[in-house]
Amino acid sequence: MIKHIVLWKINPDLDKQAVLNEFARRTEFLKTIIPEIKEARVALSYAGEYELCIDSIFENDEELQVYINNPEHLKTRAWLNSVTCAKTSFDYVI
């Protein structure tokens, strides 16, 4: 299993809760159309440099790549790029 974690800094002029709500809506939609997503949850940080997070699980790297390259995921990624100013990620085997 692969744990895939991505963290973002939200553009300072945006409402953080509104961004989280929209990201949660989009993530729930992706879970319905991309069966490779075993688990996915989003959250806002209460402290720290990065404010928005997705924590997800995939069976293996091949399934993670299916998710990463899915056209609907790419739309969500483009939206995230428009509402965030920095990003980092961390993947590891569980």
C-alpha positions as CSV (number, residue, x, y, z in Angstrom):
1,M,0.0,0.0,0.0
2,I,1.1,3.5,-0.8
3,K,0.4,6.5,1.5
4,H,0.2,9.7,-0.6
5,I,0.2,13.0,1.3
6,V,0.1,16.4,-0.3
7,L,0.3,19.8,1.5
8,W,-0.5,23.3,0.2
9,K,-0.3,26.9,1.3
10,I,-3.6,28.6,0.5
11,N,-3.4,32.0,-1.2
12,P,-3.6,34.5,1.6
13,D,-6.5,36.5,0.1
14,L,-8.8,33.4,0.1
15,D,-11.1,32.0,2.8
16,K,-9.4,28.9,4.0
17,Q,-12.6,27.2,5.1
18,A,-14.2,27.8,1.7
19,V,-11.2,26.3,-0.1
20,L,-11.3,23.3,2.2
21,N,-15.1,22.8,1.5
22,E,-14.6,22.9,-2.2
23,F,-11.6,20.6,-2.1
24,A,-13.6,18.2,0.1
25,R,-16.4,18.2,-2.4
26,R,-14.0,17.6,-5.3
27,T,-12.3,14.8,-3.4
28,E,-15.6,13.0,-2.6
29,F,-16.4,13.2,-6.3
30,L,-13.0,11.7,-7.3
31,K,-13.6,8.9,-4.9
32,T,-16.8,8.0,-6.8
33,I,-15.1,7.8,-10.2
34,I,-11.6,6.6,-9.5
35,P,-11.8,3.2,-7.8
36,E,-8.0,3.1,-7.3
37,I,-8.5,5.5,-4.4
38,K,-8.7,3.3,-1.3
39,E,-9.0,6.2,1.1
40,A,-8.8,9.9,0.9
41,R,-9.4,12.7,3.4
42,V,-8.7,16.4,3.4
43,A,-8.1,18.7,6.3
44,L,-6.9,22.2,7.3
45,S,-3.9,22.5,9.6
46,Y,-4.5,24.2,12.9
47,A,-0.8,25.3,12.9
48,G,2.2,25.1,10.7
49,E,3.5,26.4,7.4
50,Y,1.2,24.4,5.1
51,E,-2.6,24.8,5.6
52,L,-4.3,22.3,3.4
53,C,-3.8,18.6,3.2
54,I,-4.9,15.4,1.4
55,D,-4.0,12.1,3.0
56,S,-4.8,9.2,0.7
57,I,-4.0,5.5,0.3
58,F,-3.5,3.4,-2.9
59,E,-2.9,-0.3,-3.3
60,N,0.4,0.3,-5.2
61,D,2.3,2.8,-7.3
62,E,0.5,1.8,-10.5
63,E,-2.8,2.7,-8.9
64,L,-1.4,5.9,-7.6
65,Q,-0.3,6.8,-11.2
66,V,-3.8,6.0,-12.5
67,Y,-5.2,8.5,-10.1
68,I,-2.5,11.1,-10.8
69,N,-3.1,11.0,-14.5
70,N,-6.9,10.8,-14.4
71,P,-8.4,13.7,-16.3
72,E,-10.8,14.6,-13.4
73,H,-7.9,14.6,-11.0
74,L,-6.0,16.9,-13.3
75,K,-8.9,19.3,-13.3
76,T,-8.8,19.3,-9.5
77,R,-5.1,19.8,-9.6
78,A,-5.5,22.8,-11.9
79,W,-8.1,24.3,-9.5
80,L,-5.7,23.7,-6.5
81,N,-2.9,25.5,-8.4
82,S,-5.3,28.5,-8.8
83,V,-6.0,28.7,-5.1
84,T,-2.6,27.8,-3.6
85,C,0.8,29.3,-3.7
86,A,3.1,26.4,-2.6
87,K,2.9,22.6,-2.5
88,T,4.9,19.7,-1.2
89,S,4.2,16.0,-1.2
90,F,5.4,12.8,0.5
91,D,4.7,9.2,-0.5
92,Y,5.7,6.1,1.4
93,V,4.9,2.4,1.6
94,I,2.7,1.3,4.5
